[in-house]
């Protein structure tokens, strides 16, 4: 495959700028797309059609919607500034917002109301990557009974072990060696920083809210039985998208079990003695339930990775054979930034680079991609993103 490294006047140059807005509970979204196409031999009509069709196609593909009716919708849009689509369950309407003619190219801006079907999804063949820090603990005094000062750290490593044992599609492959506080005012920036540093797509935020022990004093007539104790655990697990900081999972978990240690015994939270106790086994079962829930929540989300290196004709991404990436797989590349509307509300803007990229080499934890067509790589930067659709 030959790759053109310089501007070619015969090459279609679409540029797609996507604005995603979530509307209410239905998760409908509208996308604005700007397409550009060169005017060949003075044929303005053909240039406008190419720009319109490419913009609409890329917007639909990026949104995960059907592209079967792109040509029909494009033809309808060229005849009318606005059309209502009744034959597709993915698109409600398409509106031509503006067209600007330049000396040798045309810029077309359109808006599409896209409603991707969410009843089912194609399970990704790739392993999604996650990172986290040690569970934070809001009740330091609860660690005293049993001497469980290491429990937040041990709980995090047990979660890592349970992911490895019980999930084929998720991999907790990085644990930051500290307990993060995850303050509400900066949780998004902390999540984005950890995701970027660890080259992972998702970040788990775990917070222990209760680790108390309830002890029942022995009754006078049965004093020889000693006191009975029950230990409680309640924690919250949130999962954030490390690419845009969005919250994708949030659930509280709790369990309780007999605590067969007296108040003066210090237990190693990392030991088999602890994890094979009734309380340890109950905690392990609760973690497995959480993993199942997270697995289900992330199963329909697209596979995304960062661009970690760019040359004149290829990209390197932070996904490889360990995550299921194989030569021949195809990705889109895009940028993300926040924009403000007229009401000063913040929205995420996706700028999609034209064309597709194909994996030519796949290594353990990274892969090399090259353009499928004559796509120019000059506008793609390290820390941009690729997505598998």
Secondary structure, 3 states (H helix, E strand, C coil): CCCCCCCCCCCCCCCEEEECCEEHHHCEEEEEEEEEEECCCCCHHHHHHHHHHHHHHHHHHHHCCCCCCHHHHHHHHHHCCEEECCCCCCEEEEEEEEEEECCCEEEEEEEEEECCCCCCCCCCCCCEEEEEEECEECCHHHHCCCCCCCHHHHHHHHHHHHHHHHCCCEEEEEEEEEECCCCCCCHHHHHHHHHHHHCCCEEEEEEEEECCEEEECCCHHHHHHCCEEEEEEEEEEEEEECCCCCEEEEEEEEEEEECCCCCCCCCCCCCHHHHCCHHHHHHHHHHHHHHHHHHHHHCCCCEEEEEEEECCCCEEECCCHHHCCCCCCEEEEEEEEEEECCCCCEEEEEEECCCCEEEEEECCCCEEEEECCCCCCCCCCCCCEEEEC
